[in-house]
């Protein structure tokens, strides 16, 4: 019977860039037929796709392969024999799920066929392993029969890198900015100095502007990430739009050729209807992409306005910080003056105490002098 197709689907075909192992390179300008083939003579399943006369996919399914869904319409698998990673972009999630189910089914069938072939080889090799005494040696294991063949798991590194690529394209790296200012020392001295009311009001203004700046920075980071994601999506959409336009032109030419064919049959009319429907779908998708581009332009304008507000708030924050520095210097000066006043007051009190002690001594001496004078007067009068 030879090799026969057992399942077919249409998809856009991609291969991983061999130099970077990160970027996808399209190998077809439009959606092509991707088919599963079964070779009954060798019990082998293959995935084959042709773009004209060129084979863009020729991958033999092995039990070690894994088909991974990286999005709702995109899937991939690694082929160590071809030393590449294949990617398929489908028109709907249902087509992707069907293709993935068939991949798992044929992978399991390939595993069972491999096990049956290994068991058959063990049975055929067992009689030839007799020893000199007539005893049979133990059967040869599959590793001894096939060596290291089919034991390598090449799809793991490819899957890891390609998955990282699919996740990295739509999602760029994100960054956060934090800006905090503390005025605890200033707040601790508010209760002791009545002149620090200005400092308190300045601190509240600073915190207010810091909160607004932090919110604007968060919004700016989100808009920057969205802008990067949109830019990456726009590039991909431009490539897809170019491919859709080429396909639409090809379909128009095909329709014209079919209309020019004499004696049109019902099959030709059906193909014409399908082609016209495909053209309408492509035009609708093109219109949707244009609307998305307009939305992205509006988001970019909003991002520029927010950047302007951010710069203005940053300048106001710098002025507030400069004012805080001046107020802190004034506060230090007031603290120094207060300390000097306390020292002077302490010295003055000390001087008053010494004067009071001296005055008490003088008063005591005067009272003694008065008593002695009064005594002398009494003695004179007697």
C-alpha positions as CSV (number, residue, x, y, z in Angstrom):
1,X,0.0,0.0,0.0
2,X,2.9,2.4,0.7
3,X,2.5,5.7,2.4
4,X,-1.1,7.2,2.6
5,X,-2.5,10.5,4.1
6,X,-4.7,9.8,7.1
7,X,-5.5,13.3,8.3
8,X,-5.1,16.9,6.9
9,X,-5.5,20.4,8.1
10,X,-4.6,23.9,7.0
11,X,-2.2,26.2,8.9
12,X,0.6,28.7,8.6
13,X,4.0,27.0,9.0
14,X,6.9,28.4,11.0
15,X,10.4,27.2,12.0
16,X,12.6,28.4,14.8
17,X,15.5,30.6,13.8
18,X,18.6,28.3,13.8
19,X,20.9,31.1,14.7
20,X,19.0,32.6,17.7
21,X,16.7,29.7,18.7
22,X,14.3,32.4,19.8
23,X,12.5,33.9,16.8
24,X,10.0,32.3,14.5
25,X,10.7,32.3,10.8
26,X,7.6,31.8,8.5
27,X,8.2,29.2,5.8
28,X,4.9,29.7,4.0
29,X,3.4,33.0,2.8
30,X,-0.1,31.7,3.3
31,X,-2.0,28.8,4.9
32,X,-0.9,25.4,3.5
33,X,-2.1,21.8,3.9
34,X,-0.4,19.9,6.7
35,X,-1.0,16.1,6.6
36,X,-0.3,13.1,8.7
37,X,1.0,10.1,6.5
38,X,1.2,6.5,7.5
39,X,3.8,4.1,5.9
40,X,2.4,0.6,6.5
41,X,5.5,-1.1,5.2
42,X,7.7,0.5,7.8
43,X,5.0,1.3,10.4
44,X,6.0,4.9,10.5
45,X,3.9,8.1,10.9
46,X,5.1,11.3,9.4
47,X,3.9,15.0,9.2
48,X,4.4,16.4,5.7
49,X,3.5,19.8,4.2
50,X,4.2,21.1,0.7
51,X,4.4,24.7,-0.5
52,X,4.1,24.2,-4.2
53,X,6.7,21.6,-5.0
54,X,8.8,22.4,-1.9
55,X,8.6,20.3,1.2
56,X,8.5,22.7,4.2
57,X,7.7,19.9,6.8
58,X,9.0,16.4,6.7
59,X,9.0,15.1,10.3
60,X,8.8,11.5,11.5
61,X,6.8,11.1,14.7
62,X,8.6,9.3,17.5
63,X,7.5,8.4,21.0
64,X,9.8,11.0,22.5
65,X,8.1,14.0,20.7
66,X,5.6,16.3,22.4
67,X,3.2,18.7,20.7
68,X,2.8,21.8,22.9
69,X,-0.1,24.4,22.6
70,X,1.5,27.8,23.3
71,X,-1.7,29.8,22.6
72,X,-5.3,29.3,21.5
73,X,-4.3,29.0,17.8
74,X,-0.6,28.1,17.9
75,X,1.2,24.8,18.6
76,X,4.8,23.5,18.2
77,X,7.0,20.4,18.4
78,X,10.7,19.7,18.1
79,X,12.3,17.3,15.6
80,X,15.8,16.2,16.5
81,X,16.4,14.6,13.2
82,X,15.7,17.8,11.3
83,X,17.4,19.8,14.1
84,X,14.6,22.3,14.3
85,X,11.3,23.3,15.9
86,X,8.2,23.5,13.8
87,X,5.3,25.9,14.6
88,X,1.8,25.9,13.2
89,X,-0.7,28.7,13.3
90,X,-4.3,27.6,12.8
91,X,-7.4,29.6,12.0
92,X,-9.3,28.4,15.1
93,X,-8.8,26.7,18.4
94,X,-10.9,23.7,17.3
95,X,-8.4,23.0,14.4
96,X,-5.5,23.2,16.8
97,X,-7.1,20.8,19.3
98,X,-7.9,18.3,16.5
99,X,-4.4,18.4,15.2
100,X,-3.0,18.0,18.7
101,X,-5.3,15.0,19.4
102,X,-4.2,13.3,16.2
103,X,-0.5,14.0,17.2
104,X,-1.0,12.3,20.5
105,X,-2.9,9.4,18.9
106,X,-0.3,8.7,16.3
107,X,2.5,9.2,18.8
108,X,0.9,6.4,20.9
109,X,0.5,4.3,17.8
110,X,4.2,4.8,17.0
111,X,5.2,3.8,20.6
112,X,3.1,0.6,20.4
113,X,4.5,-0.2,17.0
114,X,8.1,0.3,18.3
115,X,7.4,-2.0,21.3
116,X,5.9,-4.7,19.0
117,X,8.9,-4.5,16.7
118,X,11.3,-4.8,19.7
119,X,9.4,-7.8,21.1
120,X,9.5,-9.4,17.7
121,X,13.3,-8.8,17.4
122,X,13.8,-10.3,20.9
123,X,11.8,-13.4,20.0
124,X,13.8,-13.9,16.8
125,X,17.1,-13.3,18.5
126,X,16.5,-15.6,21.5
127,X,17.1,-19.0,19.8
128,X,20.5,-17.8,18.4
129,X,21.8,-17.0,21.9
130,X,22.3,-20.6,23.1
131,X,25.4,-21.4,25.1
132,X,27.8,-24.3,24.6
133,X,26.0,-26.4,27.3
134,X,22.6,-26.0,25.6
135,X,21.2,-23.4,28.0
136,X,19.6,-20.3,26.5
137,X,21.0,-16.9,27.4
138,X,18.8,-14.1,28.5
139,X,17.0,-12.1,25.8
140,X,18.6,-9.1,24.3
141,X,17.1,-5.9,25.7
142,X,15.8,-3.2,23.4
143,X,18.8,-1.0,24.3
144,X,21.1,-3.7,23.0
145,X,19.1,-4.2,19.8
146,X,18.7,-0.6,18.9
147,X,21.7,0.9,20.7
148,X,20.9,4.5,21.6
149,X,18.4,4.9,18.7
150,X,15.1,6.5,19.7
151,X,16.4,6.9,23.3
152,X,17.3,10.6,22.9
153,X,14.8,13.2,24.0
154,X,15.7,16.1,21.8
155,X,12.4,17.9,22.1
156,X,13.0,19.1,25.7
157,X,15.5,21.9,25.0
158,X,13.7,22.9,21.8
159,X,10.4,23.0,23.6
160,X,11.8,25.1,26.4
161,X,13.4,27.7,24.1
162,X,10.4,27.9,21.8
163,X,8.0,28.2,24.7
164,X,10.1,31.0,26.1
165,X,10.0,32.7,22.7
166,X,6.2,32.4,22.4
167,X,5.8,33.8,25.9
168,X,8.4,36.5,25.4
169,X,6.9,38.1,22.2
170,X,3.6,39.2,23.6
171,X,4.8,39.9,27.0
172,X,7.7,42.2,27.4
173,X,9.6,42.8,30.5
174,X,8.1,45.0,33.1
175,X,9.7,47.5,35.6
176,X,8.5,49.3,38.8
177,X,9.8,52.5,40.4
178,X,9.5,53.3,44.1
179,X,10.2,56.7,45.6
180,X,9.8,57.2,49.4
181,X,10.8,60.1,51.6
182,X,10.9,60.1,55.4
183,X,10.7,63.1,57.7
184,X,10.4,61.4,61.0
185,X,13.0,63.6,62.6
186,X,11.1,66.7,61.6
187,X,7.8,65.2,62.9
188,X,9.4,64.3,66.3
189,X,10.4,68.0,66.9
190,X,7.0,69.4,65.9
191,X,5.7,69.1,69.5
192,X,8.7,70.9,71.0
193,X,8.9,73.9,68.6
194,X,5.9,76.0,67.6
195,X,7.8,77.4,64.7
196,X,7.8,74.0,62.9
197,X,4.2,74.4,61.7
198,X,5.6,75.2,58.3
199,X,7.6,72.1,58.3
200,X,4.5,70.0,59.0
201,X,2.6,71.5,56.1
202,X,5.6,71.0,53.8
203,X,5.8,67.4,54.8
204,X,2.1,66.7,54.0
205,X,2.6,68.4,50.6
206,X,5.6,66.3,49.9
207,X,3.7,63.1,50.8
208,X,0.8,64.2,48.6
209,X,3.1,64.7,45.6
210,X,4.9,61.5,46.3
211,X,1.7,59.5,46.2
212,X,0.6,61.1,42.9
213,X,4.0,60.6,41.4
214,X,4.0,56.9,42.5
215,X,0.6,56.4,40.9
216,X,1.7,58.1,37.7
217,X,4.8,56.0,37.6
218,X,2.7,52.8,38.0
219,X,0.4,53.9,35.2
220,X,3.4,54.9,33.1
221,X,5.0,51.4,33.6
222,X,1.7,49.7,32.6
223,X,1.4,51.9,29.5
224,X,5.0,51.3,28.6
225,X,4.5,47.6,28.8
226,X,1.3,47.8,26.8
227,X,3.1,49.9,24.2
228,X,6.0,47.4,23.9
229,X,3.5,44.6,23.6
230,X,1.5,46.5,21.0
231,X,4.6,47.3,19.0
232,X,5.5,43.6,18.9
233,X,2.0,42.7,17.9
234,X,1.9,45.4,15.2
235,X,5.0,43.9,13.6
236,X,3.5,40.4,13.6
237,X,0.2,41.8,12.3
238,X,1.9,43.6,9.5
239,X,3.5,40.3,8.4
240,X,0.2,38.5,8.7
241,X,-1.6,41.3,6.8
242,X,1.0,41.1,4.0
243,X,0.5,37.3,3.9
244,X,-3.3,37.8,3.9
245,X,-3.1,40.3,1.1
246,X,-0.9,38.0,-1.0
247,X,-3.4,35.2,-0.4
248,X,-6.3,37.4,-1.3
249,X,-4.6,38.4,-4.6
250,X,-3.9,34.8,-5.3
251,X,-7.5,33.9,-4.5
252,X,-8.8,36.7,-6.8
253,X,-6.6,35.4,-9.6
254,X,-7.9,31.9,-8.9
255,X,-11.5,33.1,-9.1
256,X,-10.9,34.9,-12.3
257,X,-9.3,31.8,-13.8
258,X,-12.2,29.6,-12.7
259,X,-14.7,32.1,-14.2
260,X,-12.9,32.0,-17.5
261,X,-13.1,28.2,-17.6
262,X,-15.9,27.1,-20.0
263,X,-18.6,24.8,-18.9
264,X,-18.4,25.5,-15.2
265,X,-19.4,22.6,-13.0
266,X,-21.0,22.5,-9.6
267,X,-17.6,21.8,-8.0
268,X,-16.1,25.0,-9.6
269,X,-19.1,27.1,-8.3
270,X,-18.6,25.6,-4.8
271,X,-14.9,26.5,-4.9
272,X,-15.7,30.0,-6.0
273,X,-18.2,30.4,-3.1
274,X,-15.6,29.2,-0.6
275,X,-12.9,31.5,-2.1
276,X,-15.2,34.5,-1.9
277,X,-16.1,33.6,1.7
278,X,-12.4,33.3,2.5
279,X,-11.8,36.8,0.9
280,X,-14.6,38.3,3.0
281,X,-13.1,36.8,6.2
282,X,-9.7,38.2,5.3
283,X,-11.2,41.6,4.6
284,X,-13.1,41.6,7.9
285,X,-9.9,40.6,9.8
286,X,-7.9,43.3,8.0
287,X,-10.6,45.9,9.1
288,X,-10.3,44.6,12.7
289,X,-6.5,44.9,12.6
290,X,-6.8,48.5,11.3
291,X,-9.2,49.4,14.2
292,X,-6.7,47.9,16.7
293,X,-3.9,50.0,15.2
294,X,-6.1,53.1,15.7
295,X,-6.6,52.1,19.3
296,X,-2.9,51.6,19.8
297,X,-2.2,55.1,18.4
298,X,-4.6,56.6,20.9
299,X,-2.9,54.7,23.7
300,X,0.5,56.0,22.6
301,X,-0.9,59.6,22.7
302,X,-2.2,59.0,26.2
303,X,1.1,57.6,27.2
304,X,2.9,60.8,25.9
305,X,0.5,63.0,27.9
306,X,1.1,61.0,31.1
307,X,4.8,61.3,30.5
308,X,4.5,65.1,30.4
309,X,2.5,65.1,33.6
310,X,5.1,62.8,35.2
311,X,7.9,65.2,34.3
312,X,5.9,68.1,35.7
313,X,5.3,66.3,39.0
314,X,8.9,65.2,39.2
315,X,10.0,68.9,38.9
316,X,7.5,69.9,41.6
317,X,8.8,67.1,43.8
318,X,12.4,68.3,43.4
319,X,11.3,71.8,44.4
320,X,9.5,70.4,47.5
321,X,12.6,68.4,48.4
322,X,14.7,71.5,48.1
323,X,12.3,73.4,50.3
324,X,12.4,70.6,52.9
325,X,16.2,70.8,52.9
326,X,16.0,74.5,53.7
327,X,13.4,73.9,56.4
328,X,15.6,71.2,58.0
329,X,18.5,73.6,58.0
330,X,16.3,76.3,59.7
331,X,15.2,73.6,62.2
332,X,18.8,72.8,63.1
333,X,19.5,76.5,63.6
334,X,16.4,76.8,65.9
335,X,17.6,73.7,67.8
336,X,21.0,75.3,68.3
337,X,19.5,78.5,69.4
338,X,17.2,76.7,71.8
339,X,20.2,74.8,73.3
340,X,22.1,78.0,73.7
341,X,19.1,79.6,75.4
342,X,18.8,76.7,77.8
343,X,22.5,77.0,78.6
344,X,22.2,80.8,79.3
345,X,19.1,80.1,81.4
346,X,20.9,77.5,83.4
347,X,23.9,79.9,83.9
348,X,21.5,82.7,84.9
349,X,19.7,80.5,87.5
350,X,23.1,79.5,88.9
351,X,24.1,83.2,89.2
352,X,20.7,83.9,90.9
353,X,21.3,81.1,93.5
354,X,24.7,82.5,94.3
355,X,23.3,86.0,94.7
356,X,20.5,84.7,96.9
357,X,23.0,82.9,99.1
358,X,25.2,86.0,99.3
359,X,22.1,88.1,100.1
360,X,21.0,85.7,102.8
361,X,24.5,86.0,104.4
362,X,24.4,89.8,104.3
363,X,20.9,89.8,105.8
364,X,22.1,87.5,108.6
365,X,25.1,89.8,109.3
366,X,22.9,92.9,109.3
367,X,20.5,91.3,111.7
368,X,23.4,90.4,114.0
369,X,24.7,94.0,113.7
370,X,21.2,95.3,114.6
371,X,21.0,93.1,117.6
372,X,24.4,94.2,118.8
373,X,23.5,97.8,118.2
374,X,20.2,97.4,120.1
375,X,22.1,95.7,123.0
376,X,24.6,98.6,123.1
377,X,21.8,101.1,123.2
378,X,20.2,99.3,126.1
379,X,23.5,99.2,128.0
380,X,24.0,102.9,127.4
381,X,20.5,103.8,128.7
382,X,21.0,101.7,131.8
